[in-house]
């Protein structure tokens, strides 16, 4: 299916994705240091010094170790950056 690109579409050149650790689905995509939730294209979090900071509350959601983000409270892996480029519609 071919569709026109809109200004609010995820970037098409080397996008950075964030996947859920529990089911490997794409959860968010990055624009600069901001992560946009894929399900509704809303600003979800900001990456600052290796931490994902909630756009709503300003609280730390997760911290980064390598390509994996761990929950700030439980320290369980919750998101990861995939090592290969994903092709999502």
N, C-alpha and C positions, 0 to 999 in steps of 0.2 A: 504494500500500500504506500503510495507516495502522497505526501501532503506538504503544503507550503510551510516554510519555517516562519515562526512568529518571533517577535522580540523577546518573549518570555520563555521560549523553548530552551531546554538544556543545551549547553554548548556542544557543537558538533566536532570541534577540533580537540582531540585528546582530552575528553572529559575526565574529570576525577569523580569517581563514584564512591559511595559508602554503602557497604552491604551489611545486612544483619548476620551476626555470627550463628544464631540458632537455626536459620532456614536458608541462608545464602541468597536472599532476595535483595535487590537494590532498594535501599531506603531513601537515600538522598544523593544529590549531586552538588558539586562545588562551583561557586562563582567567586573567584578570589579567595578570601578567607571565610566566606559565608557558605553554609550548607543549606540547600533548599530541599524541603521534603518533597519527594517525587510524587507522592499520592495526590497532593493538592497544590504543588508549586508555591508553597509559602516558606518564608524564611524560618528556619528551624533552629539553627545554631551558628555560632561564630567560632572559628578555630583561633585560639590565642595561646601562644607559648606551649603548644602540645596539649591543650585542653579544649574540649568542646564546651562552649558556654551557651546556655539556653538563651534564645532570642526573647523569650517571654519573661522569664524570671531573673536572668542574669546569673543563675546558679551553675556550678560546674556539673555537667552531665557525665562526662567521661574524660579520661586522660589517655594519651597516646604512648604506646611502647612499640616502636618499629611501625609496622603497618596496621597494628591492632589497637582499638580503643577499648579500655576497660572501664566498667561502671565506677563512678567516683566513690560510691558507698560500699558496694559488695566486692569490687575489684575483679568481677567476672568479665571475661571478654564479651562485649555486646555488639561491636561493629568492627569492620576491617576494610581496608582499601585493597581491592583486588589487584593482583600483580599483572593481569593482562587487560587489554582494552575490551570493554563490554559493548555489545551492540544492542541497545534497548530501543523499543518503539514507544 
